[in-house]
Each structure stands twice: as structure tokens, then as C-alpha cells.
């Protein structure tokens, strides 16, 4: 049995990168979602709450898309 170390290293690096990326994107989404309540309490511009909601929605949608793509790659019936 021959182990292709370069392919194993590539998979490990890509997995680590995507894992970190999805955590960061989700954290940014949570941060953006928390902007909305604070904008209502302070004298923030009128669009600040809407921007936070839209940004949070896009971040969570990106997380869902990344997870769905990962499931697509793993499950052979989807190919």
C-alpha cells in the first residue's frame, strides 16, 4: 500500500482552511445580527439595522451553502 502524502496534506490543508472559514463567517453573521438591536437603542442611522440584518442573512446563507456543498461532495448519490 502506497500513501500519497502530498494528496493527504492537500486534503488536510483544505479541510482546515474551510473549517476555519466557516467558523469565521458564522461569527461575522452573529456579530452582524447583534448590530440590529443596538441600532434601535442608539441614535444610529436608519439603515444600520437593515444592513446588519442583510449582512447576517448573507453570512448564514454562505455557511449553509458551504455545508451543502460539502455534503454534495461526500454523498455519491448526488453526483
N, C-alpha and C positions, 0 to 999 in steps of 0.2 A: 504494500500500500504506500502510495506516494502522496504526501501532503503538499499542496500548493500554498506555501507560506505567504506569497505575495497576494494571492486571492483572499486568504484568510485575514490578512492585515487590512486589505481594502474593505472587506465587509465589516470588520470591527471599527474602522475609522468612520465609515459612512453611517453605521448604526449609532455610534457615539455622537456624531455631528447632528443627525436627525433627532436623536433623543434630547440633546441639549436645545436644539432649535425649537422643538415643540413645547418644551417647558418654558422657554423664554417667551414665545409667542402667547402662550396661555397666561403667563404672568403679566404681560403687557395688556392683555384683554381684561384681566381682573382689575388692573390699575385704571384702565380707561373706563371700566364700568363704575369704579368708585368716584370718578370725577363728576358724574351726573348729580348725585345728591349734594355734593359740596357746592356745585354751581348754583343750585336752587337756594342754598342758605346764605350765600355771599352776594356781593354786588358784581358777579361775573357777567360778561356779555351774554346776550340772549342765546347765541349759538353754541356756547361752551358745553351745555348739557347734551345737545343733539350730536355734537362732534364726538363726545365721549361714548355715547350710545352706539353710533355708527362704527367707530373705531373698535369698540369691544365686540360688536357683532362680526366685523370682518376678521378679527383675530380668532374668535371662536370658530368661525366658518373655515378659516385656514387650518386650524387644528383638526377639525372634523375631516377636511379633505386629505390631509396628510395621513391620518389614521385609516381612512377608507382606501387610500392608495396602497398603504402597507398591507391591509387585508387582501386587496386585489392581487398583490404580488405573492402572497403566501398561499392563497386558496387556488388550486389548479383548475377547478371547475369554472372559474371566472375568465379563463384565457381562451 
